[in-house]
Amino acid sequence: MNKVPMTVAGEQNLRDELTQLKTEDRPRVIAAIADAREHGDLKENAEYHAAREQQGFIEGRIQEIEGKLSDAQVIDVTKLPNNGKVIFGSTVDLINLETDEEVTYQIVGEDEADIKQGKVSVTSPISRALVGKEEEDIVVVATPNGGVEYEISKVSYV
């Protein structure tokens, strides 16, 4: 099976969610199902059906997270020497050469991507344009409106 790259923070977030699902959410739903059963006829018991549906969601999410963690290759860039090269997990400061606008992105795994937090997936067009490049390189990122040129002003491994 192919290993999927993941940052240390991404792995910790999944482990935290898994712990919550197993120690808080699952027992709460099991108790709700037991409580709903006590109310009699299950065919017309909306509380019972809602709790069973929620239980199915929780069990599915637990399996999904456990699968992702088993396939994860956790990469801790803070332990690597910073040679100014853009790699998975690095944080990159870019300058848009047309507008002089500065942006910062961290290259993360697909499940961790959140553009509002400046985290872009390693499979995104911007990441594919950046990986392997170095500080002061000019990169062209393909966008729906055509290519956008950026200069890599800083690469950090934090």
N, C-alpha and C positions, 0 to 999 in steps of 0.2 A: 504494500500500500504506500502511496506517496505521502511524504511528510508535508505538513502545511506550516509555513513560517508563522510565528506568533511572538509578540513582544512579551516581556516579563509582566508588564501591567495587564495585557490582554489575558494572559493565563490566570493571573490573580483574580481578575473580574469574573472569569468563568468559574473558577473554584469557589468564589464567594457566592455567586448565584446558585451553584450546585448545593452548597451547604445550606443556604436558605430554603431551597426547594425540599431538601431531604429532612431538615430538622424542624422547619416551621410550617411550610405550606402543605406538605404531604400529610402530617399528623392532623392539621386543622381540617382538611378535606375529609379524611377518614372519619373524624369525629362528626362532621356535618352529615356524612352518609349514614352513620349509625343513628344519629338523632332523627334524621328524616325517615328512616326505616320504622322507627317507633311510632310514627304518625299513621301507620296502617297501610292502606291500599297504595302500592307503588306505581300502578299504572297511571294514576291521576295525581301523583305527588310531584309537583313542579320543583320543589326544593331538592328532592332526591335526584331527579334527572339533571338539574343544574350542577349539583355536587359531583355526580358521576362524570359529567362532561368536563368539569374543571379537573377532576382526577385524571382523566385521559390526557388533558393538555399537560398537566404537571409531569406525568410519567413519560410522555413523549419528549418533553423538554429535557428531562433528566437523561434520557437515552441519547439525545442529540448532543448535549454538553459532554457526556462521557465519551462519545465517539470523537468529538472534536479534540478533546484533551489527549486521547490515545493517539491521534494522528498528528499532534502538534510537535513542531520542532521549535522549542523556545530559544530565542536568540537575545542575548543580553549584550547590547552594543556598548554599555558602560565598561565592560571588561575588555574591549578591543582597543588597540591603539588607534587614535584618530589621525589618519593620514590625509584628511581633506577630501576623501572620496565618498560619494553618495552610495550607501548600502542600505539594506533592509534595517529598519529601526532608527536610522539617523534622522535628525531634524535639519531641514534645509531652509535657509533664508534666501528668497529670490527677489530680484528686482525686475519688474516688467519694463522692458526697454522702450516701449511706446509711451507708457503713462508715468513712469518712474514710481509706480505703486510698489510697495514692499509687502510680501506675503511670506508666511512661514508654514511649512508643512512637515509633518512627521510621516514617514513611510511605514505603514503597519500592515498586519494581516487583513484579509477580506472581512472577517467578522468584527474587527476593531474599527474599521473606517467610519469616520464621522467628520464630514467636511466643516461643520460648524465649530468643531474643536481643533480644526487644522490637521486632522488625521486622514491621510489618503491611502487607499488600498494599493498594495504592491502591484496589483494588476491594472490599475488605472492608467490612462494615457500619460498623465503628468509623471507618475512614478516610473513608467517605462522609459520616458524621455530622460529622467534624472539619474537612474541607477547606473553606476559606473563612471559618471562624470565627476569632475573635481571643482573646487572653488575657483572662481573667475571664468569658468567655462560658460559659453553661450549655448542654450538649448532652445529648440523649437518644439513647443507643445501643440499637438493637433487638437483643435477645438471645432465645434460645429461651424463656427464663423471663419475658419481658416487657422493657420499657424500663428502662435503667439510666441515672441522671443523673450526669454528670461535670461538674466545673468545670475549665476550662483554666487551669492556674496559670502555665505558662511555655511559650513557643514559642521554640525556638532553631534556628538554621541552621548546623549543624556537620557 
